[in-house]
Structures are given as structure tokens and as C-alpha cells.
């Protein structure tokens, strides 16, 4: 059984919206798209290549699928670590809209019970079932306890507005840190495995918490 691996880009204040360009996602009047672009470097590219090299299939939200499908089919270099995987491996689009026949070869729309559909995809995927971007879908997957591993790339910028990956009401979740690095331009790349519910304690002394 494959595992579901999420790679997410966020700002220091947790925003995931429109990382790659000003027109990617303008919902709620968001005007600060493209905030990851100044931080691209060889370290960043090397990590992305490592991630895509482990892919067995992709699970994308509707908006991310449309962004990817408008660009990556035109990149035909077989040595490109991202395009070669995206164009050749299965792609599943989780959507509640009328997308029934995706035009990108290898893409299939999934509807209905998200937990049931994604669990079935994990069971039949040889390698990682990868989610890239797809912030709204990512939040749903966390809420359903379907995420196994997270690569969280935190960029050294604060936007003060925009949709956040871990919003109020997120399912309380604990993680185990498995790897980390910092790029030459200051992007913090940290990897975590989901371990279940958080554990809690207190720094107060027993005397401070004991009754009279």
C-alpha cells in the first residue's frame, strides 16, 4: 500500500494561496500571488526533483490540476524531473464540480466519498500518492486523517492575508520530524510523518497543580 505524501508551500504566517503567480488564485481579493518565485534556487530545485522521483501517482485539487494542465504537458524534455513524472504517471483530480473528462492524458476525476476514494488510491498505488499544492484538498485530507507524510516548505515572507493551510478548526495532529534542510535563500524544508493525536502535559510543578 502506498502512502499519501503532501508537499506544501507556506509563508511564515501560514498562507498557501497562489504561491506561483499573481493569477493563480485571487479568491477573497488576494493580490500577492507569486511569493515563492524570488526564493527559487538550486537547493530548492534539487529537493523538488527528489520528491518527484518517488512519485507513483498524483492527487490534485481542481484548481491545482488546471494550473498544472495548462503548463506541464508542454514540457516534453524526458530529463525534466517534474514534467517527466507528471506527464507519464496517473493523476487523480478530486472535484465536486462537473469535471468528468480531464484532457490531460492520464488524468481521472474522482467524485463522491473522498475518504473512500483516496483510501482505495493509496491501496493500489505503487510508490507515493503525492499531493502538490491543492490547499483546500490538503485541508480536507488532514481532516480525514489520510495524510501520512508532509514536506512543509516555509518561505521567509509574511503576507498578512490569504488562505492558510492550517486554519482554525484543523484536526489536532502530532508529527515526527524526519528530515530538514535550509536552502541558500532561506527556505526551510522540513519533513514530518503523521503520528496521530497530540499528547499534552504541564510545566507546572505538582505542588502548583495540587489542591489544598
trRosetta pair geometry for C-beta under 8 A, 3 or more apart (Angstrom, degrees):
i j d omega theta_ij theta_ji phi_ij phi_ji
1 122 5.8 36 -179 140 95 87
1 123 5.1 -36 -120 -117 97 50
1 125 7.9 50 -169 53 47 75
2 56 5.6 -125 -109 50 146 146
2 57 7.6 121 84 29 174 102
2 121 8.0 -59 62 133 123 67
2 122 5.2 -137 72 -160 82 60
2 123 7.7 -110 28 -44 78 7
2 124 7.9 -35 9 74 110 28
2 125 3.6 -50 11 87 151 100
2 126 6.6 -131 -63 -82 113 7
2 127 5.9 4 -116 78 121 31
2 128 6.0 158 -171 -115 110 20
2 129 5.0 112 118 -20 131 91
3 122 6.8 34 -112 -150 21 111
3 128 6.1 -34 68 -121 74 74
3 129 7.1 -151 98 30 27 85
3 148 3.9 -82 -174 63 109 161
3 149 6.2 66 132 -1 127 106
4 59 7.2 -23 -136 26 103 142
4 118 6.9 23 -84 174 144 114
4 122 5.8 -63 -45 -93 93 118
4 128 7.6 113 -124 -169 17 76
4 129 4.9 -36 -101 78 65 106
4 130 7.9 159 -158 -89 52 23
4 131 6.7 27 -178 -12 94 109
4 141 6.8 -142 148 -173 148 136
4 146 5.7 20 38 144 161 84
4 147 5.5 -104 102 -121 113 43
4 148 5.1 127 53 8 67 94
4 149 7.5 175 93 31 49 72
5 51 7.7 -165 131 -158 134 98
5 54 7.6 20 34 103 164 123
5 128 4.5 -17 11 -167 127 127
5 129 7.1 146 19 72 73 50
5 130 5.2 -27 71 -107 95 71
5 131 7.1 -175 90 25 45 73
5 148 6.6 -48 -72 68 59 95
5 149 4.5 -14 -115 71 82 106
5 150 7.7 -180 -160 -80 59 25
5 151 7.0 35 173 -8 99 99
6 130 7.8 150 -90 -160 28 57
6 131 4.6 -18 -109 67 73 111
6 138 5.5 104 -146 -129 137 108
6 141 7.0 165 -71 87 132 143
6 147 5.3 -27 -10 -136 125 121
6 149 7.2 179 27 93 66 55
6 150 5.0 -15 68 -113 100 71
6 151 7.1 -164 98 31 52 67
7 51 5.7 51 -74 -168 147 158
7 130 6.8 5 1 -168 105 103
7 131 7.1 178 26 87 63 59
7 132 5.3 -6 63 -109 105 71
7 150 7.9 151 -88 -164 32 51
7 151 4.4 -9 -111 65 77 112
7 153 7.2 28 -177 -9 84 109
8 16 6.1 -48 -172 -118 105 126
8 133 7.4 121 -118 -100 61 23
8 135 7.3 95 -136 -99 112 75
8 138 6.2 84 -85 -138 126 167
8 150 6.9 -23 15 -162 109 97
8 151 7.2 158 23 83 60 61
8 152 5.6 -11 66 -115 97 65
8 153 6.9 -169 93 29 46 77
8 165 5.7 81 173 -115 149 150
9 16 6.4 123 79 -138 64 75
9 19 4.5 62 92 -110 139 162
9 36 5.5 -20 -178 -82 150 139
9 133 7.4 -13 21 -94 99 69
9 153 5.0 -27 -107 74 65 109
9 155 6.6 29 -174 -24 93 114
10 14 5.4 -21 -175 -144 126 34
10 15 6.4 142 -157 64 71 36
10 16 5.3 -42 -96 -77 76 77
10 152 6.5 -18 19 -167 117 93
10 153 7.2 147 24 79 65 55
10 154 5.6 -25 75 -107 89 68
10 155 7.2 -172 91 16 37 83
10 164 7.8 55 -141 -150 115 66
10 165 5.4 -76 -89 -3 127 131
11 14 6.6 -38 66 31 75 20
11 15 4.4 10 24 45 117 92
11 35 6.4 -13 -80 122 112 151
11 154 7.4 55 170 -159 12 70
11 155 5.6 -46 -108 64 53 95
11 157 5.2 -75 -137 85 103 79
11 158 6.0 129 158 -109 121 33
11 159 5.3 -174 -26 -5 177 101
11 162 7.6 86 14 64 133 141
12 154 6.4 80 -88 178 53 106
12 155 7.3 -101 -33 82 71 54
12 156 6.5 39 -48 -137 116 37
12 157 6.5 178 2 69 98 29
12 158 5.0 -53 61 -74 111 81
13 158 4.8 76 -17 -139 114 85
13 159 6.4 -134 52 39 121 70
13 160 6.7 69 49 -69 168 35
13 164 7.6 -84 133 -103 73 114
14 164 4.2 31 124 -146 110 108
14 165 5.9 -128 -176 31 84 83
14 166 6.1 -89 -154 44 129 84
15 35 7.9 52 94 42 120 156
15 159 5.0 -45 25 42 159 131
15 161 7.4 50 -98 95 144 33
15 162 3.7 57 -145 87 127 126
15 163 6.6 100 -147 66 74 40
15 164 5.7 -63 -90 -90 46 65
15 165 7.9 129 -164 -15 9 79
16 19 6.9 -48 -174 -44 53 109
16 133 7.6 145 170 -150 111 61
16 135 4.2 149 101 -98 138 132
16 138 7.8 -117 -179 48 174 143
16 162 7.5 -177 44 143 40 115
16 163 6.2 -55 55 96 83 87
16 164 6.8 106 2 -147 87 24
16 165 4.6 89 -35 -60 129 92
17 24 8.0 161 168 96 63 108
17 25 5.1 -124 -168 94 86 128
17 27 7.3 -119 -144 53 131 96
17 30 5.4 -82 132 -155 142 169
17 33 7.3 -85 131 -92 81 82
17 135 6.8 -67 -77 11 57 163
17 162 4.1 -149 35 -168 125 105
17 163 4.3 105 -57 35 115 91
18 21 6.7 -97 -173 69 91 46
18 22 7.0 47 172 -131 135 21
18 23 7.9 163 -139 69 122 17
18 24 4.1 152 -129 68 78 109
18 25 4.1 -146 -61 47 90 88
18 26 7.2 58 -68 -63 146 48
18 30 6.1 166 8 122 135 132
18 32 7.3 139 81 85 124 57
18 33 3.1 -70 151 -113 133 100
18 34 6.8 -33 146 -22 97 51
18 35 7.7 88 102 5 81 91
18 162 7.5 -116 32 -136 95 124
19 24 7.3 -45 40 67 45 166
19 33 7.5 -53 -6 -155 8 70
19 34 7.4 81 158 -102 29 15
19 35 6.2 -75 -137 55 57 81
19 36 4.3 34 176 -13 97 124
19 133 7.2 -141 28 -111 120 100
20 24 5.5 104 60 -64 85 148
20 33 7.4 -18 66 176 41 96
20 34 6.4 -10 138 -104 21 56
20 36 6.3 -27 -82 48 52 118
20 37 7.1 99 -148 -62 45 92
20 67 7.3 120 61 176 138 141
21 24 4.9 120 62 -34 82 100
21 33 5.5 6 107 140 34 116
21 34 4.8 40 -116 -78 25 95
21 37 7.7 76 -78 -53 58 128
22 26 7.8 35 162 -77 64 102
22 31 7.3 8 -152 -168 99 52
22 32 7.9 -110 -116 157 78 8
22 33 4.1 147 -114 69 30 107
22 34 5.2 -29 -45 -14 66 120
23 26 6.9 -32 -140 -35 43 112
23 33 6.7 -153 4 83 24 157
24 33 5.1 172 33 -155 97 138
24 34 7.7 152 1 -54 116 67
24 63 7.9 89 171 162 78 111
24 67 6.0 26 -136 -106 92 139
25 30 6.5 8 113 67 77 138
25 33 6.5 150 49 -96 66 126
25 63 6.4 54 -90 172 109 145
25 163 7.8 -64 136 20 138 126
26 29 7.0 -3 169 -132 82 15
26 30 5.4 -159 -146 61 41 78
26 31 7.1 42 -135 -81 93 51
26 33 7.1 -71 -76 -28 70 132
27 30 6.2 20 64 8 51 112
27 163 7.2 24 81 -35 118 126
28 161 8.0 -159 119 171 118 104
28 162 7.8 155 77 -118 128 36
28 163 7.3 137 21 -52 140 91
30 33 6.7 88 128 -47 105 89
30 161 6.6 -176 -115 126 80 106
30 162 5.4 77 -125 -104 126 80
30 163 7.6 -63 -65 -8 148 84
32 35 6.0 27 147 -55 95 114
32 159 5.1 158 104 -145 159 120
32 161 7.0 126 9 69 131 99
32 162 6.7 -87 57 -59 116 125
34 37 5.0 -14 180 -6 85 125
35 38 7.8 -47 -173 21 42 97
35 155 6.5 144 131 101 100 153
35 157 5.5 -154 -179 91 118 153
35 159 6.5 -77 -81 -73 160 121
36 39 5.8 -80 -169 46 55 107
36 40 7.1 72 143 -52 84 85
36 155 5.8 -131 -107 -76 71 154
37 40 6.3 -32 -160 -10 40 111
38 185 7.6 -170 130 -179 71 144
39 44 6.8 121 129 -65 81 150
39 155 5.5 -162 6 -137 165 108
39 156 7.4 145 -99 32 136 84
39 183 7.2 102 170 83 96 140
39 185 4.6 176 -149 114 70 134
39 186 7.0 -92 -134 61 114 80
39 187 5.2 110 162 -53 132 114
40 44 5.3 -122 -142 72 51 149
40 45 7.0 60 -172 -49 90 92
40 185 7.7 19 46 29 16 155
41 44 5.2 103 50 8 61 103
41 45 7.2 -125 103 -1 33 93
41 183 5.7 145 55 171 117 120
41 184 5.1 -106 124 53 163 106
41 185 5.0 154 -17 -11 131 115
42 45 5.6 -57 -144 42 34 111
42 46 6.0 39 156 -26 68 105
42 184 7.5 34 47 11 84 129
43 46 5.8 -53 -147 32 28 113
43 47 6.7 26 155 -16 61 104
43 181 7.3 -148 -177 134 117 124
43 183 3.7 166 92 -133 131 85
43 184 5.3 152 -5 -4 132 84
43 185 7.7 -173 47 15 119 80
43 187 7.7 172 99 52 115 107
44 47 6.1 -60 -156 34 29 108
44 48 6.5 26 152 -16 65 108
44 153 7.9 77 -133 -149 94 142
44 183 5.2 17 -54 -113 78 155
44 185 7.5 -25 -34 38 120 115
44 187 6.1 55 -89 45 106 150
45 48 5.7 -55 -147 37 34 112
45 49 6.3 36 155 -20 66 105
46 49 5.8 -55 -152 35 30 113
46 50 6.6 33 151 -21 63 104
47 50 5.6 -53 -152 32 35 113
47 51 6.6 34 152 -19 66 103
47 151 8.0 166 165 -176 116 138
47 153 7.9 139 110 -91 147 123
47 181 7.2 -165 -83 64 128 131
47 183 7.7 -94 -6 -76 132 109
47 189 5.6 -89 -139 -143 165 167
48 51 5.8 -54 -152 34 33 112
48 52 6.4 25 157 -12 67 108
48 81 7.3 133 113 95 82 123
48 82 6.5 -14 146 -71 114 114
49 52 6.0 -58 -144 41 31 105
49 53 6.3 40 155 -31 64 107
49 81 3.8 49 -131 92 88 169
49 82 7.3 -90 -95 -45 61 77
50 53 5.7 -54 -152 26 28 118
50 54 7.4 18 155 -13 59 104
51 54 6.4 -70 -167 33 34 103
51 55 7.5 50 142 -46 65 95
51 130 7.2 117 161 -132 99 142
51 151 6.4 -88 -102 9 133 168
52 55 5.4 -27 -159 -9 49 122
52 81 5.2 129 75 148 129 90
52 82 5.2 -143 -76 -101 168 56
52 85 4.7 -171 177 22 104 154
52 86 7.8 -51 -144 -37 125 82
52 130 7.7 -139 -108 67 53 177
53 81 6.4 -42 -59 -160 86 113
53 85 7.6 -130 -82 -63 29 139
54 127 6.2 175 166 -167 59 103
54 128 5.0 47 129 5 97 126
54 130 7.8 119 91 -63 85 125
55 58 6.5 3 -164 -64 130 83
55 85 5.0 87 60 -175 135 138
55 89 5.9 -167 125 34 112 176
55 127 6.1 68 141 137 22 130
55 128 5.6 -71 -112 69 41 96
55 130 4.8 -60 -114 -1 99 135
56 89 6.8 169 160 -154 25 132
56 125 4.6 126 104 173 128 94
56 126 4.9 -175 -144 82 137 49
56 127 2.5 154 -54 65 107 102
56 128 5.6 148 9 46 90 38
56 129 6.5 -46 65 -65 99 53
56 130 7.9 139 36 -11 60 91
57 89 5.6 -159 -104 160 45 109
57 90 4.3 -17 -128 71 106 98
57 91 7.2 -173 -172 -79 76 31
57 92 6.7 39 158 -7 117 103
57 121 6.8 -130 95 -178 144 106
57 125 4.7 -109 20 -125 121 118
57 127 7.3 138 -1 76 67 101
57 129 5.3 -13 70 -115 95 72
57 130 7.4 173 87 22 43 74
58 85 8.0 114 -45 138 118 100
58 86 6.8 19 -24 -119 156 71
58 89 6.4 105 -10 101 93 114
58 90 7.2 -172 30 100 68 55
58 91 4.6 -11 67 -116 107 74
58 92 6.9 -178 93 26 55 67
58 129 7.5 154 -104 -166 15 57
58 130 5.3 -35 -110 70 67 87
58 131 7.5 127 -164 -90 67 34
58 132 7.0 -33 -147 9 113 102
59 92 5.0 -18 -109 69 68 103
59 94 6.4 34 -178 -22 94 109
59 118 6.8 51 -130 -121 158 98
59 121 6.6 105 -77 126 121 160
59 129 5.6 37 -16 167 114 100
59 130 7.1 175 25 81 75 34
59 131 5.1 -37 76 -83 94 84
59 134 7.6 -127 117 71 72 176
59 137 7.4 -162 137 154 97 143
60 64 4.7 -132 -167 91 103 110
60 65 4.3 131 113 -66 130 85
60 68 6.7 -89 -133 18 161 142
60 91 6.3 -4 7 -172 118 99
60 92 7.2 156 24 80 69 50
60 93 5.5 -28 74 -106 90 67
60 94 7.2 -175 85 18 37 79
60 131 7.0 158 -87 -137 44 66
60 132 7.0 -21 -100 51 93 78
60 133 7.5 26 -139 68 90 98
60 134 5.3 -157 -154 -70 53 132
60 137 7.3 144 171 28 28 165
61 64 4.9 81 57 17 83 104
61 65 6.7 -145 91 -11 38 91
61 93 7.5 48 168 -157 11 70
61 94 6.0 -42 -105 64 51 94
61 95 7.5 113 -168 -77 52 74
61 133 7.3 -110 33 111 106 88
61 134 3.5 149 0 -140 103 92
61 135 7.4 -61 9 39 157 43
61 136 5.7 113 -134 61 155 91
61 137 3.7 -157 -71 -19 104 123
61 138 7.8 -73 -36 -17 125 70
62 65 5.8 -58 -149 33 26 114
62 66 6.6 22 158 -18 63 106
62 93 6.2 80 -93 178 56 107
62 94 7.4 -99 -38 85 73 53
62 95 4.2 88 -73 -102 112 109
62 97 6.2 67 -116 24 159 120
62 99 6.2 171 -126 -1 107 150
63 66 6.0 -57 -153 34 30 108
63 67 6.6 29 151 -17 64 105
63 134 7.5 155 61 -110 86 57
63 136 7.6 83 18 21 123 119
64 67 5.6 -54 -149 37 36 112
64 68 6.1 32 155 -16 69 108
64 132 6.8 171 178 93 143 75
64 133 4.2 157 -114 94 132 124
64 134 4.4 -77 4 -65 147 75
64 137 7.7 -86 15 17 126 129
65 68 5.9 -60 -145 41 28 107
65 69 5.8 24 160 -18 67 114
65 91 7.2 132 -125 158 102 123
65 93 4.5 19 -76 -114 162 116
65 95 7.9 -71 24 -54 145 120
65 99 7.9 104 89 -179 146 164
65 102 6.9 -76 169 -125 134 135
65 104 7.6 -144 -176 17 93 140
65 107 7.0 112 -157 -148 120 137
66 69 5.8 -53 -134 40 27 110
66 70 6.4 30 160 -23 60 107
67 70 6.2 -62 -155 31 25 110
67 71 7.0 -6 158 3 60 115
67 133 7.6 -54 60 105 139 170
68 71 6.4 -85 -156 47 30 95
68 72 5.2 -9 -179 3 76 124
68 86 6.5 -133 -180 -163 123 142
68 104 7.8 11 108 -87 94 165
68 132 8.0 94 -74 82 136 122
69 72 7.1 -48 -97 41 22 93
69 73 6.6 23 -160 -15 54 114
69 102 7.2 -131 -97 -171 152 105
69 103 6.9 108 -178 66 134 88
69 104 4.4 -115 -123 -52 106 128
69 107 7.2 -13 -92 -50 123 162
71 74 6.4 -83 -176 34 36 108
71 75 7.3 19 148 -16 74 108
72 75 5.5 -55 -152 30 50 110
72 82 7.1 -107 -125 130 119 98
72 83 5.3 -176 -162 -116 89 79
72 86 4.7 -33 161 103 154 144
72 87 6.3 -155 142 -58 102 90
73 87 6.2 126 -110 -108 56 106
73 104 6.0 -145 -59 -127 125 91
73 105 7.8 113 -116 22 119 89
75 80 5.6 -59 154 62 118 172
75 82 7.7 18 98 86 152 93
75 83 3.7 -116 102 -102 116 152
75 87 7.6 -151 76 -39 80 132
76 83 7.2 -106 -68 149 15 139
76 87 7.7 95 -110 -90 55 177
77 80 4.3 94 81 -24 103 104
77 83 6.5 83 55 67 76 140
77 84 7.6 -73 100 -56 61 95
78 84 5.4 77 -159 -105 48 118
79 84 7.1 158 38 -46 3 137
80 83 4.0 26 98 35 132 108
80 84 5.4 158 72 -22 69 89
81 84 6.5 -48 -130 34 17 110
81 85 7.0 9 165 -9 52 111
82 85 6.4 -72 -161 39 27 101
82 86 6.1 13 158 -11 68 116
83 86 5.8 -61 -136 44 30 106
83 87 5.6 18 170 -11 69 116
84 87 6.5 -61 -137 42 18 103
84 88 6.2 -8 169 2 57 123
85 88 6.4 -78 -139 47 23 95
85 89 5.3 -5 -178 0 69 124
86 89 7.0 -54 -110 41 16 94
86 91 7.1 41 -161 -74 68 127
87 105 7.5 39 -168 69 70 102
87 106 7.4 124 177 26 35 142
88 106 7.1 135 176 -68 15 164
89 106 6.7 115 96 171 26 145
90 106 5.5 -140 -110 -180 39 94
90 107 7.9 137 -169 -94 54 31
90 108 7.0 -16 -167 10 99 110
90 125 8.0 -131 61 -111 126 95
91 102 7.6 -108 95 113 111 158
91 104 6.5 -16 58 102 147 126
91 106 5.5 80 13 118 91 92
91 107 4.3 -30 79 -102 110 75
91 108 7.2 154 85 20 57 64
92 107 7.6 169 -82 -155 21 60
92 108 5.5 -24 -110 70 67 89
92 109 7.8 117 -164 -125 60 13
92 110 5.3 20 -177 -16 107 121
92 117 8.0 176 172 155 140 112
92 121 6.0 -83 0 -114 167 146
93 99 6.2 -67 114 119 138 140
93 102 5.8 129 3 -64 143 143
93 107 6.0 34 -22 -177 113 106
93 108 7.0 -174 19 89 81 37
93 109 4.9 -40 70 -106 103 62
93 110 6.8 165 72 17 46 74
94 110 5.5 -29 -98 68 60 102
94 114 6.2 53 -151 -123 130 103
94 117 7.4 147 -108 98 98 140
94 118 7.7 -3 -84 -68 133 104
94 134 7.9 82 45 -161 110 133
94 137 5.4 120 67 -123 131 126
94 140 7.9 -154 134 75 149 143
95 99 4.7 23 87 45 164 120
95 109 5.7 -52 38 -150 115 105
95 110 7.6 122 25 62 67 53
95 111 6.9 -43 76 -87 66 77
96 111 7.0 110 -111 -135 44 86
99 102 6.3 36 174 -69 107 81
99 109 4.9 173 114 -102 90 140
100 109 5.7 -108 -121 47 28 149
101 109 7.5 -59 -41 0 20 122
102 107 3.7 -77 103 110 140 123
102 108 6.8 -125 28 -74 121 13
102 109 5.8 150 -27 -45 103 89
103 107 7.6 12 57 52 29 130
104 107 4.2 64 74 -12 95 134
110 114 8.0 104 121 -116 115 60
110 117 4.7 131 174 -179 132 146
110 121 7.7 -63 -75 -53 161 129
111 117 7.8 153 65 -71 23 155
112 116 7.1 -53 123 64 109 119
112 117 6.2 129 77 -48 96 122
113 116 3.9 43 101 20 119 116
113 117 6.2 156 85 -16 64 88
114 117 5.8 -60 -141 41 29 109
114 118 5.9 19 166 -12 68 112
114 140 6.1 -27 133 148 168 128
114 141 7.7 -118 153 -83 125 65
114 144 6.5 -146 102 -45 109 163
115 118 6.3 -60 -140 41 22 102
115 119 6.1 25 161 -20 61 112
115 144 4.8 -155 -88 -164 99 135
115 146 6.6 -157 -124 -66 69 126
116 119 6.0 -58 -146 36 25 111
116 120 6.5 23 157 -17 61 108
117 120 5.9 -61 -155 36 28 110
117 121 6.5 28 150 -20 65 106
118 121 5.4 -49 -146 35 37 114
118 122 6.4 41 154 -21 66 101
118 129 7.7 148 -163 135 82 153
118 141 6.9 -180 -148 -116 171 99
118 144 7.6 109 50 100 141 146
118 146 5.3 33 113 -166 140 152
119 122 5.8 -52 -150 33 31 112
119 123 6.5 32 152 -22 63 106
119 146 7.1 -111 -66 -124 73 111
120 123 5.6 -54 -150 33 33 114
120 124 6.6 4 162 2 66 110
121 124 6.5 -75 -147 48 28 91
121 125 5.9 31 160 -34 69 115
121 129 5.7 105 131 -124 106 149
122 125 6.0 -55 -135 26 27 113
122 129 5.5 -99 -96 5 66 146
122 146 7.7 -157 -38 -169 141 97
125 128 7.4 -31 136 126 129 13
125 129 4.6 126 45 -63 173 97
128 149 7.9 -63 -133 49 122 128
131 134 5.4 -97 -174 58 98 134
131 137 6.6 -149 -151 108 129 118
131 138 6.0 151 137 -88 140 87
131 141 6.8 -140 -43 1 168 165
131 147 7.9 -73 29 -109 137 99
134 137 4.0 -32 164 45 109 120
134 138 5.6 126 102 -32 82 88
135 138 5.4 -53 -143 32 30 115
135 139 6.6 30 159 -19 64 101
135 163 6.1 121 123 114 150 123
135 165 5.9 -111 -143 -101 100 73
136 139 5.9 -51 -154 31 32 110
136 140 6.8 31 149 -16 63 104
136 163 7.8 -29 -66 162 81 151
137 140 5.6 -57 -153 37 37 112
137 141 6.3 36 151 -21 69 105
138 141 5.7 -55 -147 36 32 111
138 142 6.5 33 154 -18 65 103
138 147 7.6 46 -158 -78 74 135
138 165 6.4 -32 102 -148 134 95
139 142 5.8 -51 -149 35 33 112
139 143 6.4 35 152 -21 64 107
139 165 6.9 -168 -71 -168 92 51
139 166 7.9 169 -110 -97 93 36
139 167 6.8 9 -127 18 139 105
139 170 7.1 -100 -146 -109 91 95
140 143 5.6 -56 -149 36 32 113
140 144 6.4 19 156 -9 66 110
141 144 5.9 -63 -145 45 31 103
141 146 4.6 -91 -163 65 81 111
141 147 5.2 93 132 -51 109 94
142 145 7.5 33 -178 -74 34 33
142 146 7.8 -94 -64 42 19 74
142 147 5.6 -12 -88 2 63 131
142 166 7.8 -88 127 -104 173 79
142 170 6.3 -13 120 -159 135 100
142 171 5.7 -172 143 37 85 110
142 173 6.6 -94 -166 -28 101 154
143 170 7.3 -115 -78 -146 81 56
143 171 5.2 152 -119 -27 46 118
145 171 6.8 -114 -64 138 79 164
145 173 7.9 175 -109 -101 76 114
145 194 7.8 166 -156 153 68 150
147 150 6.3 36 162 -62 130 93
147 194 5.6 116 100 -35 84 144
148 193 6.7 -25 162 -147 68 78
148 194 5.9 -123 -147 29 25 107
149 178 7.7 -39 -138 25 107 147
149 191 6.8 -1 -177 -172 103 94
149 192 6.9 165 -155 87 59 47
149 193 5.4 -31 -101 -102 78 63
149 194 7.1 -123 -70 -4 30 82
150 175 6.8 -57 37 -124 121 138
150 191 7.1 169 89 -151 52 49
150 192 4.8 -7 58 59 96 96
150 194 7.1 84 -14 -51 101 88
151 189 6.8 -5 -175 -169 95 88
151 190 7.6 163 -155 84 50 39
151 191 5.1 -18 -102 -101 72 82
152 189 7.7 162 82 -151 46 42
152 190 5.3 -19 62 66 92 89
152 191 7.7 170 18 -88 69 31
152 192 7.0 10 0 8 111 111
153 187 5.6 5 -173 173 96 115
153 188 7.2 159 -155 81 46 51
153 189 5.2 -8 -105 -103 81 75
154 187 6.9 160 75 -164 45 64
154 188 4.5 -11 57 59 100 104
154 190 7.3 8 1 12 107 107
155 186 7.9 80 -157 104 51 88
155 187 5.5 -22 -102 -113 63 90
156 185 8.0 -146 25 141 118 73
156 186 4.4 -19 -12 127 140 127
156 187 7.1 -120 -10 -82 85 46
156 188 7.9 100 -56 -11 84 92
159 162 5.3 19 102 3 142 128
163 167 7.6 -47 -170 -68 71 123
164 167 5.0 132 77 -79 99 75
166 170 4.8 -38 -160 -36 76 166
167 170 6.0 133 60 -47 51 98
170 173 7.5 -70 143 5 103 106
172 197 6.0 46 106 -148 102 79
172 198 5.2 -84 166 9 107 109
173 194 6.1 -44 -176 -141 117 102
173 196 7.6 -167 -147 124 63 16
173 197 7.2 -73 -110 -109 36 37
173 198 7.0 59 93 -40 10 86
174 194 7.5 109 80 -163 52 57
174 195 4.8 -56 101 67 99 101
174 196 5.9 -6 46 70 106 57
174 197 6.3 39 -2 120 106 18
174 198 4.5 143 -63 -90 100 55
174 199 6.8 31 -80 -1 154 72
175 192 3.7 9 177 176 128 133
175 193 6.6 147 -160 72 72 37
175 194 6.0 -46 -103 -102 73 44
175 195 6.2 149 -121 7 17 94
176 192 6.3 144 66 -159 39 74
176 193 4.8 -16 56 58 98 93
176 195 5.0 88 -25 -48 100 126
177 180 6.7 -13 -175 -37 114 116
177 190 6.6 -51 -135 -174 100 105
177 191 7.3 103 -161 80 58 56
177 192 5.7 -40 -97 -99 46 81
178 191 4.8 -63 67 106 96 102
178 192 6.4 157 7 -108 91 24
178 193 5.6 74 -39 -17 129 95
179 190 7.5 168 90 -154 55 43
179 191 4.1 18 52 40 92 123
180 188 7.4 -12 -162 -174 102 83
180 189 6.6 160 -151 91 52 61
180 190 4.6 2 -108 -110 98 72
180 191 6.8 -148 -65 19 57 73
181 189 5.1 -7 61 61 81 107
182 186 6.6 -15 -177 -135 104 33
182 187 7.1 159 -158 75 57 43
182 188 5.7 -22 -105 -101 81 60
182 189 7.3 -180 -88 19 29 77
183 186 6.7 -43 71 30 80 20
183 187 4.3 17 26 46 121 93
183 189 6.8 76 -34 -16 92 112
202 209 6.6 78 110 -62 161 145
204 208 4.3 -115 -179 81 107 129
204 209 5.1 112 108 -45 129 102
205 208 4.7 98 56 0 78 101
205 209 7.4 -170 88 1 44 86
206 209 6.2 -71 -149 46 33 98
206 210 5.9 41 156 -36 71 108
207 210 5.8 -48 -139 23 29 115
